Amino acid sequence: MIRIDEIWLATEPLDMRAGPDTALARVVAVFGAAQPHCAYLFANRRANRMKVLVHDGLGIWLAARRLHQGKFKWPETWRGQRLALNPEQLQALVQGLPWQWVGPGGAITVL
């Protein structure tokens, strides 16, 4: 599959009508560049939809996920424009769980 070395989450919402070029422009604006083997996550304002842009070293992939119930646990914008996630936190986020509490090896690090 696609190798992902780093996972970055943008705290500012993205219009979910955005296609690959618009999402790539947002990645460049927020993160400075789309680095190879990195995933960049964006949510809409209501946090019930998510888009992920991945640069695989040759091109870009854009995937979307929509929740029919509930919301993704998205961080507040006051924490900065972007955050780094580990694979365990990404899995929790995609499932709608409180990913901020998941640390390396599944250890809970924040109460």
Buried (B, 14 or more C-beta within 10 A) or exposed (E): EEEBEEBBBBBEBBEBEBEEEBBBEBBEEBBEEBBEEBBBBBBBEEBBBBBBBBBBEEEBEBEEBEBEEEEBBBBEEEEEEBBEBBEBBBBBBBEBBEBBBBEEEEEEEEE
